[in-house]
Amino acid sequence: MCVNFKVRLFIFHSLKITTMAKTSEILVAFGAGLAIGGLLGILFAPEKGSETREKIVDSGKKMVDKLKHNLKVGKEKMEEHMSKANDKVEEFT
């Protein structure tokens, strides 16, 4: 019975990993589709080329600024968690 349980657990774990991998692939494909669709929508918009290029540049700048902000916030949170972890380690030593 113990071996049977281990086999079932292995199969369940394998299926879970496979499902997670497929979900990741689907999300990446969905994101790529959104990006391509957005770009095509901008490129085929009924505006002057200079206005379209300006929109693309502005959009890129906004994405870079947002990424920088998110990285800064993530770094601050990581530093906070590291500080808490160090405090906990010092309590036990």
Secondary structure as GFF3:
##gff-version 3
##sequence-region A 1 93
A	DSSP	alpha_helix	2	43	.	.	.	ID=ss1
A	DSSP	alpha_helix	49	92	.	.	.	ID=ss2
###
